[in-house]
Amino acid sequence: EEPASEEPVTEEPASEEPATVEPISSVGHTIEVLNSTETAGVAKGWQTTLNEAGFNVTQIGNYETEGLTDSRIIVTQEGMGQDLLQYFPTATIVVGTIDSGVEIQIIVGTTDVQQ
């Protein structure tokens, strides 16, 4: 005979994880798209795509600091940017300060150059 387990098994609901941050919709927040690649027109293309999807891309430009492979999404508040991962699946989300005054900055890497 198997000895009975002393510990009762209780299922913890996932909603009680204290480390989980509620996602904040990127819709309605100002977004800047920067192109870190050698390909011209990448930021403009993403501006069109994202604005047609209901986002508010207010600024575009080039990112001269470094060329990225995977895109980087910089957000001013933890929980923002999650809904942008459907467009930039390999992107890293970083909470930080954005000098241009927008709430979300997407630095597009070569992985996310639209054909």
Secondary structure as GFF3:
##gff-version 3
##sequence-region A 1 115
A	DSSP	three_ten_helix	14	16	.	.	.	ID=ss1
A	DSSP	beta_strand	30	35	.	.	.	ID=ss2
A	DSSP	alpha_helix	42	52	.	.	.	ID=ss3
A	DSSP	beta_strand	56	62	.	.	.	ID=ss4
A	DSSP	beta_strand	72	75	.	.	.	ID=ss5
A	DSSP	three_ten_helix	82	84	.	.	.	ID=ss6
A	DSSP	beta_strand	92	95	.	.	.	ID=ss7
A	DSSP	beta_strand	104	108	.	.	.	ID=ss8
A	DSSP	three_ten_helix	110	112	.	.	.	ID=ss9
###
